[in-house]
Amino acid sequence: MKLLKLFNPENLSESEINNLPKRKTTRAIIQNEKGEIAMLYSNKFNYHEIPGGEVDEGETLEQGIV
């Protein structure tokens, strides 16, 4: 897996961290009966990630995953 950006005090100032856009997101580990885990691939950024999504105003965390 390719690290895109690490957000922590060692490589971003407190001001930069506080000015990052905030959004509520959720992720889920989804496993089938064979023990395989669902992964999504991003062609744009060339990496894999577990399923999830942004949680819109009024949505539950579960709805955000879908």
FENBELRA-V275385 format. One record per pair of residues at least 24 apart in sequence whose C-alpha atoms are under 10 Angstrom apart, sorted by sequence separation. I is the first residue (numbers start at 1). J is the second residue. D is the distance in Angstrom with one decimal. If there is no record, write none. Layout:
BEGIN
I_J_D + I_J_D
END
This chain:
BEGIN
26_50_10.0 + 27_51_5.7 + 28_52_6.0 + 26_51_8.6 + 27_52_4.1 + 28_53_9.4 + 26_52_5.4 + 27_53_6.7 + 25_52_7.3 + 26_53_5.7 + 27_54_9.1 + 25_53_5.5 + 26_54_6.5 + 24_53_8.7 + 25_54_4.2 + 26_55_6.9 + 24_54_5.9 + 25_55_5.2 + 23_54_7.1 + 24_55_5.4 + 25_56_8.6 + 23_55_7.8 + 24_56_7.7 + 23_56_8.8 + 24_57_9.2 + 28_61_9.9 + 26_60_9.7 + 27_61_8.8 + 28_62_9.0 + 26_61_6.2 + 27_62_9.2 + 25_61_7.8 + 26_62_8.0 + 24_61_9.0 + 26_63_9.3 + 27_64_8.5 + 28_65_6.9 + 26_64_6.4 + 27_65_6.2 + 28_66_9.7 + 25_64_7.0 + 26_65_6.0 + 27_66_9.7 + 24_64_9.0 + 25_65_8.2 + 26_66_9.7 + 4_45_8.7 + 2_45_9.3 + 4_47_9.1 + 2_46_8.2 + 3_47_8.9 + 1_46_9.2 + 2_47_6.4 + 1_47_6.3 + 2_48_8.7 + 1_48_6.9 + 1_49_8.8
END
